[in-house]
């Protein structure tokens, strides 16, 4: 299995941080964080306040951002932020 060069890994991490921040701002949240289930190629993004919104409201806000900042994950899952 080939290793990802540090520079490429750094760019990918910056892209993820840009995506998370854009989503956080769009949902008018103060806090958000992410983690990657690498073995499943899934990006989980937790955003404060999502529990107050319906799935339709979340999709309406998130979809354009996810399409604009298209990252190479099998799945990107948005979740309410837990402590």
C-alpha positions in Angstrom: 0.0 0.0 0.0 1.5 3.4 -1.0 2.0 6.0 1.6 0.5 9.5 1.0 3.2 12.1 0.8 3.1 14.6 3.7 2.4 17.5 1.3 -0.6 15.7 -0.2 -1.9 14.7 3.2 -1.6 18.3 4.4 -3.6 19.6 1.4 -6.3 17.1 2.1 -6.5 18.1 5.7 -6.7 21.8 4.8 -9.6 21.0 2.4 -11.4 19.1 5.1 -10.9 22.0 7.5 -12.3 24.4 4.9 -15.3 22.2 4.4 -16.0 21.9 8.1 -15.6 25.6 8.7 -17.9 26.4 5.7 -20.6 24.0 7.1 -20.2 25.4 10.6 -20.7 29.0 9.4 -23.7 28.0 7.2 -25.4 26.4 10.2 -24.5 29.5 12.3 -22.7 27.2 14.8 -19.9 28.1 17.1 -18.4 24.7 17.2 -17.7 21.8 14.8 -15.2 19.0 14.6 -14.5 16.1 12.3 -13.0 12.6 12.3 -12.2 10.1 9.6 -13.0 6.4 9.7 -10.1 5.7 7.3 -10.8 2.0 7.0 -14.3 2.8 5.7 -13.3 6.1 3.9 -16.0 8.0 5.7 -15.7 11.6 6.9 -17.9 12.4 10.0 -18.5 16.1 10.7 -20.2 17.0 14.0 -21.8 20.4 14.1 -23.3 22.2 17.1 -27.1 22.7 16.7 -27.9 20.1 14.1 -30.1 18.3 16.5 -32.6 21.2 16.2 -33.0 20.8 12.4 -34.8 18.2 10.3 -32.9 16.1 7.8 -34.4 18.1 4.9 -33.2 21.4 6.5 -29.7 20.0 6.9 -29.6 18.7 3.4 -30.8 22.0 2.0 -28.0 23.9 3.7 -25.2 21.3 3.3 -25.8 20.0 -0.2 -24.5 23.0 -2.2 -21.4 23.2 0.1 -20.7 19.5 -0.3 -21.0 19.7 -4.0 -18.8 22.8 -4.2 -16.0 21.4 -2.0 -16.2 17.9 -3.4 -13.8 15.7 -1.4 -12.8 12.2 -2.3 -14.6 10.3 0.5 -16.9 7.3 0.1 -19.4 9.1 2.4 -19.6 12.4 4.4 -21.9 12.2 7.4 -23.2 15.2 9.3 -24.0 14.6 13.0 -25.0 16.8 15.9 -22.0 17.8 18.1 -21.7 15.8 21.3 -19.5 16.6 24.2 
